[in-house]
Amino acid sequence: MSKDHSHFASNPTRNRSAISNGSWLLEGVDNRSALGRRFRDLCVSFADGLGGEPDLTEPQRAMIRQAAAVTVQSEKLQASIVKGEDVDHEKIVRLNNLQARLIKQLGIGAKRGRPKARQSVKERLIAKRESVA
């Protein structure tokens, strides 16, 4: 006795939340603030590490938002340390461990080895021509 759920798939974009429409906005957050911009930049960077935002699943987007939020909080605590303020060192350790786990789960950790040199368009066309021949 399965129900027809096809009407859910045709949900117009204007009836979906901003987050579902591909925005990295969070409810009640001013994304024009320094922390809001940093959060958005981290989300975009993490998404790029997975091939770009359009190819992400909703669970990946949720994990990216979580990783970005944890990273922003960790950076705030690091700034406090540099300013000489008292901070909860256990909190920093917990945040850094959570951040590392989230990034590992997403599969966007640091790549080992030297970065590959980018090929010019001409070099790519020549290599493609040689591989076909």
C-alpha positions as YAML, in Angstrom:
chain: A
units: angstrom
residues:
- id: 1
  name: MET
  ca: [0.00, 0.00, 0.00]
- id: 2
  name: SER
  ca: [2.38, 2.65, -1.15]
- id: 3
  name: LYS
  ca: [1.23, 6.22, -1.34]
- id: 4
  name: ASP
  ca: [1.94, 8.46, -4.29]
- id: 5
  name: HIS
  ca: [4.57, 10.99, -3.21]
- id: 6
  name: SER
  ca: [5.13, 12.49, -6.65]
- id: 7
  name: HIS
  ca: [3.55, 15.78, -5.60]
- id: 8
  name: PHE
  ca: [6.48, 16.35, -3.21]
- id: 9
  name: ALA
  ca: [9.02, 16.27, -6.05]
- id: 10
  name: SER
  ca: [7.31, 19.10, -7.90]
- id: 11
  name: ASN
  ca: [7.54, 21.57, -5.01]
- id: 12
  name: PRO
  ca: [8.13, 25.00, -6.58]
- id: 13
  name: THR
  ca: [11.28, 26.77, -5.46]
- id: 14
  name: ARG
  ca: [9.33, 29.66, -3.99]
- id: 15
  name: ASN
  ca: [7.71, 27.27, -1.51]
- id: 16
  name: ARG
  ca: [11.03, 25.91, -0.27]
- id: 17
  name: SER
  ca: [13.33, 27.35, 2.37]
- id: 18
  name: ALA
  ca: [16.30, 29.50, 1.43]
- id: 19
  name: ILE
  ca: [18.64, 26.71, 2.51]
- id: 20
  name: SER
  ca: [16.84, 24.19, 0.27]
- id: 21
  name: ASN
  ca: [17.13, 26.61, -2.63]
- id: 22
  name: GLY
  ca: [20.91, 26.43, -2.43]
- id: 23
  name: SER
  ca: [21.60, 29.36, -0.15]
- id: 24
  name: TRP
  ca: [23.90, 28.94, 2.80]
- id: 25
  name: LEU
  ca: [21.75, 31.27, 4.90]
- id: 26
  name: LEU
  ca: [20.81, 30.36, 8.42]
- id: 27
  name: GLU
  ca: [17.68, 31.54, 10.21]
- id: 28
  name: GLY
  ca: [18.29, 34.73, 12.16]
- id: 29
  name: VAL
  ca: [21.89, 35.17, 11.00]
- id: 30
  name: ASP
  ca: [23.00, 38.41, 9.37]
- id: 31
  name: ASN
  ca: [25.16, 37.10, 6.55]
- id: 32
  name: ARG
  ca: [26.58, 40.58, 6.05]
- id: 33
  name: SER
  ca: [28.47, 40.37, 9.35]
- id: 34
  name: ALA
  ca: [32.10, 39.26, 9.39]
- id: 35
  name: LEU
  ca: [31.19, 35.90, 10.94]
- id: 36
  name: GLY
  ca: [28.27, 35.44, 8.54]
- id: 37
  name: ARG
  ca: [30.52, 36.09, 5.55]
- id: 38
  name: ARG
  ca: [33.17, 33.74, 6.92]
- id: 39
  name: PHE
  ca: [30.54, 31.03, 7.45]
- id: 40
  name: ARG
  ca: [29.30, 31.43, 3.86]
- id: 41
  name: ASP
  ca: [32.85, 31.43, 2.47]
- id: 42
  name: LEU
  ca: [33.66, 28.23, 4.35]
- id: 43
  name: CYS
  ca: [30.49, 26.57, 3.06]
- id: 44
  name: VAL
  ca: [31.40, 27.47, -0.52]
- id: 45
  name: SER
  ca: [34.99, 26.31, -0.03]
- id: 46
  name: PHE
  ca: [33.94, 22.99, 1.49]
- id: 47
  name: ALA
  ca: [31.37, 22.49, -1.28]
- id: 48
  name: ASP
  ca: [34.04, 23.19, -3.91]
- id: 49
  name: GLY
  ca: [36.17, 20.51, -2.26]
- id: 50
  name: LEU
  ca: [33.38, 18.06, -3.06]
- id: 51
  name: GLY
  ca: [32.94, 19.09, -6.67]
- id: 52
  name: GLY
  ca: [30.69, 22.11, -6.29]
- id: 53
  name: GLU
  ca: [27.40, 22.96, -4.64]
- id: 54
  name: PRO
  ca: [25.05, 21.74, -7.41]
- id: 55
  name: ASP
  ca: [26.29, 18.15, -7.04]
- id: 56
  name: LEU
  ca: [25.80, 17.93, -3.27]
- id: 57
  name: THR
  ca: [23.17, 15.89, -1.51]
- id: 58
  name: GLU
  ca: [21.12, 17.46, 1.25]
- id: 59
  name: PRO
  ca: [22.98, 15.48, 3.97]
- id: 60
  name: GLN
  ca: [26.29, 16.76, 2.55]
- id: 61
  name: ARG
  ca: [24.99, 20.33, 2.64]
- id: 62
  name: ALA
  ca: [23.92, 19.87, 6.27]
- id: 63
  name: MET
  ca: [27.35, 18.48, 7.21]
- id: 64
  name: ILE
  ca: [29.06, 21.34, 5.39]
- id: 65
  name: ARG
  ca: [27.01, 23.88, 7.35]
- id: 66
  name: GLN
  ca: [27.91, 22.06, 10.57]
- id: 67
  name: ALA
  ca: [31.61, 21.95, 9.68]
- id: 68
  name: ALA
  ca: [31.57, 25.64, 8.76]
- id: 69
  name: ALA
  ca: [29.84, 26.60, 12.03]
- id: 70
  name: VAL
  ca: [32.34, 24.59, 14.07]
- id: 71
  name: THR
  ca: [35.22, 26.14, 12.13]
- id: 72
  name: VAL
  ca: [33.92, 29.67, 12.75]
- id: 73
  name: GLN
  ca: [33.56, 28.95, 16.47]
- id: 74
  name: SER
  ca: [37.06, 27.44, 16.60]
- id: 75
  name: GLU
  ca: [38.51, 30.49, 14.86]
- id: 76
  name: LYS
  ca: [36.80, 32.78, 17.35]
- id: 77
  name: LEU
  ca: [38.43, 30.87, 20.21]
- id: 78
  name: GLN
  ca: [41.81, 30.98, 18.47]
- id: 79
  name: ALA
  ca: [41.49, 34.75, 18.15]
- id: 80
  name: SER
  ca: [40.75, 34.94, 21.88]
- id: 81
  name: ILE
  ca: [43.93, 33.01, 22.63]
- id: 82
  name: VAL
  ca: [46.00, 35.35, 20.49]
- id: 83
  name: LYS
  ca: [44.45, 38.35, 22.24]
- id: 84
  name: GLY
  ca: [45.57, 36.89, 25.56]
- id: 85
  name: GLU
  ca: [42.04, 36.23, 26.82]
- id: 86
  name: ASP
  ca: [41.14, 33.28, 29.02]
- id: 87
  name: VAL
  ca: [39.58, 30.45, 27.07]
- id: 88
  name: ASP
  ca: [38.29, 26.99, 27.86]
- id: 89
  name: HIS
  ca: [41.03, 24.77, 26.42]
- id: 90
  name: GLU
  ca: [38.83, 21.69, 26.63]
- id: 91
  name: LYS
  ca: [36.28, 23.44, 24.43]
- id: 92
  name: ILE
  ca: [38.94, 24.18, 21.82]
- id: 93
  name: VAL
  ca: [40.08, 20.55, 21.80]
- id: 94
  name: ARG
  ca: [36.49, 19.31, 21.46]
- id: 95
  name: LEU
  ca: [35.74, 21.75, 18.63]
- id: 96
  name: ASN
  ca: [38.92, 20.83, 16.77]
- id: 97
  name: ASN
  ca: [38.19, 17.11, 17.14]
- id: 98
  name: LEU
  ca: [34.62, 17.63, 15.90]
- id: 99
  name: GLN
  ca: [35.86, 19.73, 13.01]
- id: 100
  name: ALA
  ca: [38.40, 17.05, 12.01]
- id: 101
  name: ARG
  ca: [35.73, 14.31, 12.16]
- id: 102
  name: LEU
  ca: [33.26, 16.31, 10.06]
- id: 103
  name: ILE
  ca: [35.86, 17.15, 7.43]
- id: 104
  name: LYS
  ca: [37.00, 13.53, 7.31]
- id: 105
  name: GLN
  ca: [33.40, 12.33, 6.94]
- id: 106
  name: LEU
  ca: [32.88, 14.77, 4.11]
- id: 107
  name: GLY
  ca: [36.07, 13.55, 2.44]
- id: 108
  name: ILE
  ca: [37.56, 17.00, 1.94]
- id: 109
  name: GLY
  ca: [40.68, 16.61, 4.04]
- id: 110
  name: ALA
  ca: [44.06, 17.88, 2.98]
- id: 111
  name: LYS
  ca: [45.49, 16.03, 0.04]
- id: 112
  name: ARG
  ca: [48.96, 14.59, 0.34]
- id: 113
  name: GLY
  ca: [51.78, 15.30, -2.04]
- id: 114
  name: ARG
  ca: [52.56, 18.18, -4.29]
- id: 115
  name: PRO
  ca: [49.73, 19.92, -6.11]
- id: 116
  name: LYS
  ca: [49.41, 19.00, -9.75]
- id: 117
  name: ALA
  ca: [50.45, 21.65, -12.22]
- id: 118
  name: ARG
  ca: [47.51, 22.95, -14.21]
- id: 119
  name: GLN
  ca: [47.59, 22.24, -17.90]
- id: 120
  name: SER
  ca: [46.75, 24.91, -20.40]
- id: 121
  name: VAL
  ca: [43.85, 24.32, -22.77]
- id: 122
  name: LYS
  ca: [46.36, 23.74, -25.57]
- id: 123
  name: GLU
  ca: [48.21, 21.08, -23.53]
- id: 124
  name: ARG
  ca: [44.94, 19.32, -22.68]
- id: 125
  name: LEU
  ca: [43.85, 19.26, -26.33]
- id: 126
  name: ILE
  ca: [47.21, 17.84, -27.39]
- id: 127
  name: ALA
  ca: [47.07, 15.17, -24.68]
- id: 128
  name: LYS
  ca: [43.50, 14.26, -25.66]
- id: 129
  name: ARG
  ca: [44.47, 14.04, -29.33]
- id: 130
  name: GLU
  ca: [47.42, 11.77, -28.45]
- id: 131
  name: SER
  ca: [45.26, 9.48, -26.30]
- id: 132
  name: VAL
  ca: [42.74, 9.01, -29.14]
- id: 133
  name: ALA
  ca: [45.44, 8.24, -31.72]
...
